[in-house]
Amino acid sequence: MARERSAGTAREGAKSARTRERILLAAAQVLSRKGYAGTRLTDVAAVAEVQAPAVYYYWSSREELLEEVVTVGQRATMEHVVASLDALPADTPAMERITHAIAAHLEVVLGRSDFSQAAIRNAGQLPADIRERQLVGQRAYADVWRSLVDDAVAAGGMARDVDTRAARMLVLGALNWAPEWWDPERNSLEEVVATTQRIVRAGLRP
């Protein structure tokens, strides 16, 4: 009997975890489309196919739910880019590491993660307290790109008279704007990646 109760509890726990993940994914999809101000829990619940009050079983407020979406999105972007860089051979030229990071960033925000897209699209809409907490993740990701750019300059793969901070911010800004204009029916992801890489190589090389 105890074993049956234990198995039943485990099944209930797994079901609850799946429901939570379904709601979280629904929140990412709605947040990406409607923005922070326009995202309502009723819309999230409809996409997740649950009753709206069920959301409060897992999160104490709308703000807490949406903050988790943004946090997951930030982490997904950074983890995918870092993993792609780590998979490169140790002797990969510094400039090629930048172009691989460009590809990885666009892959995750345009094709892999509703969370990453939601985080990028809503970075400027977050309330001050949430934005302050998100700055930790943003700075960590900026450090990844700072290292890439600094290494490219040191290796001679990038013009030494380039303002490295401006270069980094402009590249990231362009990458983060892509979800706003990209239409997969007009350009494939591969085409967007290749064009971006070409522009960055041509603009920053010595």
Wavefront OBJ file of the C-alpha trace (Angstrom):
o trace
v 0.000 0.000 0.000
v 2.810 2.399 0.889
v 4.499 1.593 -2.405
v 1.275 2.369 -4.310
v 0.905 5.688 -2.498
v 4.510 6.524 -3.333
v 3.966 5.704 -7.012
v 0.800 7.798 -7.061
v 2.604 10.729 -5.474
v 5.391 10.473 -8.025
v 2.878 10.475 -10.896
v 1.119 13.498 -9.466
v 4.437 15.276 -9.047
v 5.420 14.557 -12.647
v 2.033 15.746 -13.901
v 2.330 18.943 -11.873
v 5.813 19.585 -13.261
v 4.556 19.111 -16.833
v 1.680 21.513 -16.219
v 4.082 24.090 -14.814
v 6.341 23.791 -17.851
v 3.345 24.089 -20.183
v 2.232 27.291 -18.489
v 5.759 28.696 -18.562
v 6.107 27.978 -22.284
v 2.696 29.530 -22.935
v 3.781 32.630 -21.035
v 6.913 32.875 -23.198
v 4.836 32.656 -26.371
v 2.323 35.269 -25.242
v 5.003 37.592 -23.849
v 6.925 37.428 -27.120
v 3.840 38.369 -29.135
v 2.064 40.855 -26.881
v 4.826 42.420 -24.804
v 5.069 42.860 -21.062
v 2.196 45.328 -20.702
v -0.094 43.366 -23.007
v 0.406 39.911 -21.511
v -2.578 38.786 -19.462
v -2.777 35.633 -17.389
v -6.046 34.728 -19.075
v -4.213 34.643 -22.419
v -1.423 32.527 -20.929
v -3.932 30.120 -19.406
v -5.774 29.798 -22.724
v -2.594 28.901 -24.595
v -1.581 26.449 -21.850
v -5.107 24.982 -21.812
v -5.594 25.440 -18.074
v -7.932 27.524 -15.964
v -6.507 30.963 -15.154
v -6.470 30.385 -11.348
v -4.171 27.390 -11.922
v -1.351 29.817 -12.706
v -1.364 30.997 -9.098
v -0.688 27.468 -7.904
v 2.835 27.822 -9.319
v 3.508 31.575 -9.247
v 2.365 34.145 -6.739
v 1.856 36.872 -9.342
v 1.902 37.723 -13.025
v 5.174 39.570 -12.476
v 6.841 36.519 -10.931
v 5.801 34.338 -13.877
v 7.013 36.789 -16.506
v 10.279 37.385 -14.696
v 10.958 33.656 -14.781
v 10.278 33.618 -18.515
v 12.832 36.372 -19.062
v 15.376 34.686 -16.797
v 15.003 31.380 -18.637
v 15.313 33.213 -21.947
v 18.503 34.977 -20.963
v 20.008 31.720 -19.774
v 18.965 29.823 -22.910
v 20.663 32.364 -25.173
v 23.902 32.444 -23.238
v 24.087 28.673 -22.772
v 23.546 28.010 -26.487
v 26.162 30.534 -27.586
v 28.730 29.381 -25.018
v 28.137 25.719 -25.889
v 28.623 26.486 -29.582
v 31.898 28.263 -28.835
v 33.106 25.481 -26.545
v 32.522 22.959 -29.322
v 34.969 24.740 -31.652
v 38.546 23.488 -32.019
v 40.991 25.272 -29.735
v 42.842 26.800 -32.708
v 39.767 28.416 -34.277
v 40.708 31.980 -35.303
v 39.271 34.670 -33.056
v 37.253 36.302 -35.840
v 35.717 32.958 -36.758
v 34.676 32.518 -33.142
v 32.742 35.777 -33.446
v 30.966 34.583 -36.581
v 30.089 31.302 -34.856
v 28.683 33.277 -31.911
v 26.592 35.315 -34.364
v 25.172 32.123 -35.854
v 24.430 30.623 -32.443
v 22.721 33.781 -31.189
v 20.476 34.046 -34.243
v 19.693 30.333 -34.127
v 18.422 30.519 -30.573
v 16.481 33.781 -30.795
v 14.923 33.114 -34.202
v 14.470 29.386 -34.253
v 15.026 27.560 -31.014
v 13.599 29.404 -28.036
v 10.383 31.330 -27.405
v 11.982 32.229 -24.090
v 15.020 33.888 -25.681
v 12.830 35.836 -28.070
v 10.539 36.961 -25.243
v 13.510 38.075 -23.148
v 15.036 40.120 -25.966
v 11.798 41.716 -27.107
v 10.839 42.797 -23.605
v 14.181 43.875 -22.143
v 13.197 47.543 -22.347
v 9.654 47.030 -21.079
v 10.400 45.399 -17.743
v 9.605 47.191 -14.476
v 12.641 48.733 -12.804
v 12.975 46.099 -10.074
v 12.841 43.174 -12.506
v 15.176 44.908 -14.944
v 17.689 45.490 -12.162
v 17.771 41.777 -11.371
v 18.084 40.886 -15.060
v 21.159 43.071 -15.424
v 23.256 40.353 -13.809
v 22.545 37.962 -16.673
v 22.895 40.675 -19.290
v 26.315 41.646 -17.996
v 27.474 38.040 -17.959
v 26.458 37.648 -21.600
v 28.088 40.958 -22.505
v 31.304 39.620 -20.974
v 31.232 36.690 -23.417
v 31.110 39.105 -26.331
v 33.661 41.430 -24.771
v 36.130 38.545 -24.627
v 35.409 37.577 -28.225
v 36.046 41.097 -29.485
v 39.142 41.655 -27.339
v 40.621 38.339 -28.513
v 39.986 39.261 -32.147
v 41.798 42.584 -31.710
v 44.710 40.927 -29.903
v 45.027 38.281 -32.634
v 45.020 40.852 -35.413
v 41.712 39.653 -36.803
v 40.045 42.996 -36.167
v 41.175 46.527 -36.945
v 42.987 47.954 -33.912
v 41.481 51.401 -34.331
v 37.929 50.079 -33.948
v 36.048 51.216 -30.846
v 35.571 47.753 -29.371
v 32.695 48.735 -27.084
v 30.809 50.367 -29.927
v 31.497 47.366 -32.170
v 30.198 44.941 -29.544
v 27.087 46.968 -28.785
v 26.258 47.526 -32.454
v 26.616 43.845 -33.304
v 24.515 42.741 -30.341
v 21.960 45.428 -31.076
v 21.595 44.200 -34.647
v 21.285 40.589 -33.516
v 18.665 41.457 -30.920
v 16.619 43.461 -33.412
v 16.335 40.505 -35.796
v 13.195 39.012 -34.145
v 11.360 42.262 -34.908
v 11.785 42.119 -38.667
v 12.661 38.559 -39.653
v 10.058 36.796 -41.779
v 10.921 33.133 -42.444
v 8.810 33.249 -45.607
v 11.091 35.901 -47.083
v 14.517 34.876 -45.785
v 15.727 31.580 -44.411
v 17.544 31.541 -41.093
v 20.670 30.389 -42.918
v 20.521 33.402 -45.240
v 20.157 35.827 -42.351
v 23.079 34.221 -40.513
v 25.331 34.295 -43.592
v 24.490 37.935 -44.373
v 25.142 39.033 -40.796
v 28.450 37.189 -40.678
v 29.518 38.776 -43.968
v 28.671 42.287 -42.770
v 30.557 41.847 -39.491
v 33.629 40.321 -41.150
v 33.817 43.099 -43.744
v 33.184 45.858 -41.244
v 35.652 44.832 -38.571
v 38.560 43.233 -40.410
v 41.879 45.114 -40.558
l 1 2 3 4 5 6 7 8 9 10 11 12 13 14 15 16 17 18 19 20 21 22 23 24 25 26 27 28 29 30 31 32 33 34 35 36 37 38 39 40 41 42 43 44 45 46 47 48 49 50 51 52 53 54 55 56 57 58 59 60 61 62 63 64 65 66 67 68 69 70 71 72 73 74 75 76 77 78 79 80 81 82 83 84 85 86 87 88 89 90 91 92 93 94 95 96 97 98 99 100 101 102 103 104 105 106 107 108 109 110 111 112 113 114 115 116 117 118 119 120 121 122 123 124 125 126 127 128 129 130 131 132 133 134 135 136 137 138 139 140 141 142 143 144 145 146 147 148 149 150 151 152 153 154 155 156 157 158 159 160 161 162 163 164 165 166 167 168 169 170 171 172 173 174 175 176 177 178 179 180 181 182 183 184 185 186 187 188 189 190 191 192 193 194 195 196 197 198 199 200 201 202 203 204 205 206
